[in-house]
Amino acid sequence: MSTRREFVLATLGTGMVGVAPTAHAQASNWPEMPVKIIVPFTAGNAADILTRMVADRLQARLGQTFVVENRTGAGGMIGMEAVRTAKPDGYTIASATIGTLSINQYLYKKLPHNPETDFMPASLHWENCNTFMVAPDHPAKNMQELIAWSRAKPGGANIGTAGIGTSPYLAAALFKARTGIPATAVPFPGGAQSLAALMGGNIDFSIDNIASSFSLIRAGKVRALAVTSSYRWPTLPDVPTTAEAGVKDMVLTSWGALVFAKGTPEAIVNKLSEAMQAIAADPALQKRFMDTGAKLVATTPAQTAAFAAAERVKWKEAVEISGAKLD
């Protein structure tokens, strides 16, 4: 089954845009010194781990050091600003995410940069999804039963999520809007705390990233009812998608992309994209990504920009529905 991302990409085609001979010359020499990849989040989180895997492969393929540096704070804006203000010579890259490219501009009244125009996307490099989960002894055995149970519960259901503005929190808002159930999203500092509350019986169900929840699902400590990808997630083949479970317009993936500062030579941007496409074809790295809960992907610059733009439409709606604001 084709994913929404694949549909967007197919409409654009897969060919690379031709570049002038001078641009080819620039790209043929890049990189000539170490390249910095800035992760705008803390070391050890999913985006950081996946970026480091890619950096190792880029180093091996392009013959130059790729150094990962964490610049944290302000929902990723500090790290993104470090890239925006860097010299646009191809030696500073941002490991951007759904939040920094397609959500933050709707959560904050004012950003120091424009995610749509201040960066040059090279390629997506990972994606994953969220999972709807209940405790093992919850009476609902599927999503339709959960919806009916939530409607019947006095006061409505309590939905555990990660913090305000995160994709699980926004997914909860969209779920309420799509189904019309009475429910309250209960934000926790992170997915781990949300899942602990679920297992402790303090919330009725939870929406969380599959990377955080997979080990608990596999151990039988929580029960998955649906995934928010447009296709069945490879590590949970028996769990239906939200569409299969009868909830429409709930395809919600998280993702990461490699982007440069505006003004970086297109030939360099294209060269990184081509390297990512070669790396993404490696079955061994595909397995390593899937073991962490993510899918390894790669796209052309045009495809990446189009995908981020399409995502902004959806997440703008989710933020507006949720009423979430972070300033």
C-alpha positions in Angstrom: 0.0 0.0 0.0 1.4 3.4 -0.9 2.0 5.9 1.9 0.9 9.5 1.7 4.5 10.4 1.4 5.0 8.1 -1.5 1.9 9.6 -3.2 3.3 13.1 -2.9 6.6 11.9 -4.2 5.1 10.1 -7.1 3.3 13.2 -8.2 6.6 15.0 -8.4 8.6 12.3 -10.2 12.0 11.0 -9.1 14.4 12.7 -11.5 16.9 15.2 -10.2 16.8 18.7 -11.6 19.7 19.5 -13.9 22.4 21.9 -12.7 24.9 24.0 -14.5 28.5 22.9 -15.0 29.8 25.3 -12.4 27.4 23.9 -9.9 28.6 20.4 -10.8 32.2 21.6 -10.1 31.2 22.8 -6.7 29.5 19.6 -5.8 32.4 17.4 -7.1 34.7 19.0 -4.5 32.3 19.0 -1.6 33.0 18.1 1.1 36.6 19.2 1.5 36.6 19.6 5.2 34.5 18.3 8.2 30.8 18.8 7.9 28.7 19.7 11.0 25.2 18.3 11.5 23.3 20.2 14.1 20.6 18.3 16.0 18.3 20.8 17.7 17.5 18.4 20.5 19.2 16.6 23.3 21.7 13.8 22.8 20.2 10.3 23.1 16.7 11.1 21.8 15.4 9.4 18.7 16.3 12.2 16.3 19.9 12.3 17.7 20.4 8.5 17.5 19.1 8.3 13.9 21.2 11.3 12.8 24.3 9.8 14.2 23.7 6.6 12.2 23.3 8.6 9.0 26.4 10.7 9.8 28.5 7.6 10.1 27.3 6.4 6.6 27.8 9.8 5.0 31.3 9.9 6.4 32.1 6.6 4.8 30.5 7.4 1.5 31.7 11.0 1.0 35.2 10.5 2.6 35.0 13.4 5.0 34.2 13.7 8.7 30.5 14.4 9.7 30.3 15.7 13.2 27.0 15.7 15.1 26.5 18.6 17.5 23.5 19.1 19.8 22.1 22.6 20.1 19.1 22.4 22.3 16.3 24.8 23.5 13.2 26.7 22.5 11.5 23.7 20.8 14.4 23.2 18.4 14.6 26.9 17.3 18.1 27.5 18.8 19.6 24.7 16.7 17.7 25.8 13.6 18.9 29.3 14.0 22.5 28.1 14.2 22.1 26.6 10.8 20.1 29.6 9.3 22.9 32.0 10.3 25.8 29.7 9.3 27.7 30.4 6.1 25.8 28.8 3.3 28.7 26.7 2.0 27.4 23.2 2.7 29.4 22.7 5.9 26.6 23.1 8.4 23.4 21.0 8.1 20.4 20.8 10.3 18.8 17.5 11.3 15.3 19.1 11.2 12.1 17.5 12.3 8.4 17.7 11.8 8.3 20.1 14.7 10.9 22.5 13.5 9.8 22.5 9.8 6.0 22.0 10.0 4.6 22.6 13.5 6.5 25.3 15.4 5.3 28.2 13.2 1.8 27.5 14.4 2.7 27.0 18.1 4.7 30.2 18.5 3.5 33.7 17.7 6.8 34.5 16.1 9.8 32.5 15.0 13.3 33.9 14.4 13.2 32.2 11.0 10.8 31.1 8.3 10.8 27.3 8.0 9.5 27.6 4.4 12.0 30.0 3.0 15.1 30.2 5.2 16.3 26.6 4.6 17.1 24.4 1.6 15.9 20.8 2.2 18.0 18.0 0.9 16.3 14.8 1.9 14.0 13.1 4.4 16.0 10.5 6.4 13.5 8.9 8.8 9.8 8.6 9.7 7.7 6.8 12.2 4.2 6.8 13.6 2.1 7.1 16.7 0.2 4.2 18.3 -3.2 4.1 20.1 -2.8 2.0 23.2 -4.9 0.7 26.1 -4.0 -1.3 29.2 -4.1 -5.1 28.7 -7.4 -5.4 30.7 -9.2 -2.6 29.0 -12.6 -3.8 27.7 -12.1 -2.2 24.3 -10.6 -4.7 21.9 -10.5 -2.4 18.9 -10.8 1.3 17.9 -14.5 1.2 17.4 -15.1 -0.3 20.8 -12.8 2.3 22.3 -14.7 5.1 20.7 -18.0 3.6 21.9 -16.6 3.1 25.4 -15.3 6.7 25.5 -18.7 8.1 24.5 -20.4 6.1 27.2 -18.0 7.0 30.0 -19.3 9.8 32.3 -17.2 12.9 31.7 -15.4 11.3 28.7 -12.1 9.6 28.4 -8.7 10.8 29.5 -6.0 10.5 26.8 -2.4 10.4 27.9 0.1 12.1 25.6 3.5 13.7 25.6 3.8 17.4 26.2 1.7 20.2 24.7 2.5 20.8 21.1 4.1 17.3 20.5 2.7 15.1 17.7 1.0 12.8 20.2 -0.7 15.7 21.9 -1.9 17.1 18.5 -2.9 13.7 17.4 -5.2 13.5 20.4 -6.9 16.8 19.4 -7.4 15.5 15.9 -8.8 12.2 17.2 -11.4 14.0 19.3 -12.3 16.2 16.3 -12.5 13.2 13.9 -14.6 11.0 16.2 -16.6 13.5 18.2 -15.8 11.7 21.5 -15.8 13.6 24.8 -12.2 13.4 26.0 -9.5 15.3 27.7 -5.9 15.2 26.5 -3.6 14.9 29.5 0.0 16.0 28.6 2.9 14.5 30.4 6.6 15.6 30.3 7.3 12.8 27.8 6.0 9.5 26.4 7.6 7.4 29.2 5.5 9.2 31.8 2.4 8.9 29.7 2.9 5.2 29.3 3.6 4.7 33.0 0.3 6.4 33.8 -1.5 4.1 31.3 0.0 1.0 32.9 -0.8 2.4 36.4 -4.5 2.9 35.5 -4.4 6.7 35.8 -5.5 7.4 32.2 -7.9 5.6 29.9 -5.8 5.3 26.8 -2.6 6.7 25.4 -1.2 8.0 22.1 2.5 7.8 21.8 5.4 7.4 19.4 6.0 3.8 18.4 9.7 4.1 19.3 8.8 4.7 22.9 6.0 2.2 23.1 7.1 -0.8 21.0 9.0 -2.6 23.8 5.9 -2.3 26.1 3.6 -3.6 23.4 5.9 -6.5 22.6 6.1 -7.3 26.4 2.3 -7.3 26.7 2.3 -4.4 29.2 0.1 -2.3 26.9 -2.1 -3.3 24.0 -2.0 -1.5 20.6 -5.3 -0.8 18.8 -4.1 1.2 15.8 -1.1 2.9 14.2 -1.3 6.3 12.6 0.7 5.5 9.5 -1.1 4.9 6.1 0.3 1.3 6.0 0.7 -1.3 8.7 3.9 -0.7 10.6 6.4 -3.5 9.8 7.1 -4.3 13.5 3.4 -4.4 14.3 1.9 -6.2 11.3 -1.2 -7.4 13.2 -2.2 -3.9 14.3 -4.5 -2.0 11.9 -4.0 1.5 10.6 -6.4 4.2 11.9 -8.1 4.1 8.4 -8.5 0.3 8.6 -9.9 0.8 12.2 -12.6 3.1 10.8 -11.0 6.5 11.7 -10.5 8.6 8.6 -8.0 11.4 8.0 -5.7 10.3 10.9 -2.5 9.6 9.0 0.1 11.2 11.3 3.7 10.4 11.0 6.8 12.0 12.6 9.8 12.5 10.4 13.2 14.1 10.1 15.0 15.9 7.2 18.4 17.2 6.5 18.4 20.8 5.5 20.9 23.5 4.7 20.8 27.3 5.1 19.3 29.3 2.3 21.8 30.1 -0.4 23.7 26.9 -0.2 24.7 25.8 -3.8 22.1 23.5 -5.2 24.7 21.1 -6.5 25.8 20.5 -2.9 22.2 20.0 -1.7 21.7 17.6 -4.6 24.9 15.7 -3.8 23.8 15.2 -0.2 20.4 14.0 -1.4 22.0 11.5 -3.8 24.2 10.2 -1.0 21.2 9.7 1.2 19.3 7.8 -1.5 22.3 5.5 -1.8 22.6 5.0 1.9 18.8 4.4 2.3 19.1 1.4 0.0 21.3 -0.5 2.5 19.3 -3.3 4.1 21.6 -3.5 7.1 20.9 0.2 7.9 17.2 -0.2 7.2 17.1 -2.9 9.9 19.1 -0.7 12.4 16.6 2.1 11.9 13.6 -0.2 12.2 15.1 -1.7 15.4 14.9 1.8 16.9 11.3 2.2 15.8 11.9 4.3 12.7 11.9 3.7 8.9 14.9 4.8 6.9 13.8 7.0 3.9 15.4 9.3 1.4 14.0 11.9 -1.1 15.1 14.5 -3.6 15.2 18.2 -2.5 12.0 19.0 -4.4 10.2 16.0 -2.9 11.3 17.0 0.6 10.1 20.6 0.2 6.7 19.4 -1.1 6.3 16.9 1.7 7.0 19.5 4.4 4.6 21.9 2.8 1.8 19.2 2.7 2.5 18.4 6.3 2.1 22.1 7.3 -1.5 22.1 6.1 -2.4 19.1 8.4 -0.5 20.2 11.5 -1.8 23.8 11.2 -5.3 22.3 11.5 -4.2 20.1 14.5 -2.7 23.1 16.3 -5.8 25.2 15.7 -8.1 22.5 16.9 -6.0 21.8 20.0 -5.6 25.5 20.9 -2.0 24.8 21.9 0.3 27.8 22.2 3.9 27.8 23.6 4.5 31.5 24.0 
